[in-house]
């Protein structure tokens, strides 16, 4: 029997559109299936059977986040196929910081009016993010919110669960002076600080499709570039070298995120001159008259993740990262005393 409700549709919710959206996204979701996936889309819960073989003390690690106001750029450009990558990245890049491999992901889309094609396009990005990070998309939810959200508005969030053997959890206590700090390049602004971005560039009135010689692309393209996924490169580095700390540089920039992996009594000394900062950050700082200290306290400034590695295995870590298509490079070292971060 076909499921429908004319009364619910009259109130602004089309349940049949939801069913159509699920059908349209199934092909993309199937791309993400890895060993361990038990259920298909449509059930009340996503089932996953983890493989604990060879582990002494298997531990689950979870992370959750959303895309934030970067979604406004996607809505203005009517381009929705990349924000799902951001959503996955913001979650899995967090859980890799303790050495956990992401197993599965679930998304949540709240939308003013359910457009099955738009929802399927959003989910195609989520699926791509899962493929790039080696985890499965095993479920999600699309909620239609008439009267609360404008018809074209939507919000996107999600969460991931990963697995790590307790003896292999990254131990910050092993960090010591002389350890090398590696910078993993970002793809741009990623998904943080977009309230300030939107204010500085006045995105509601700017021509986002205007080509910029300074950027080498349009402003819209630069602002919508998806967050880089670091799971596979970091896992490769963990197998090759002695890693003492990993920090995902998100909201709060260098000053909030790097200290989370640096023990008391030590300091991450970063050489600003060696950082490879994309032009979008320089444009943002200049147009918004944002002080340098605040830029480093809000944005990744071209370094989406830092990895602290023992001096003796730094070359092996770099080799593994670069073999995994991550152009990592040394940006500083761990020293004694002082503040936990020193930009010099």
Beta strands, then each sheet from edge to edge (+ up, - down):
strand 1: 58-66
strand 2: 101-111
strand 3: 136-144
strand 4: 154-165
strand 5: 180-185
strand 6: 211-212
strand 7: 217-218
strand 8: 243-248
strand 9: 266-270
strand 10: 303-309
strand 11: 329-336
strand 12: 341-343
sheet 1: 1+ 4- 2+ 3+
sheet 2: 8+ 10- 5+ 11- 9+ 12+
sheet 3: 6+ 7-
end
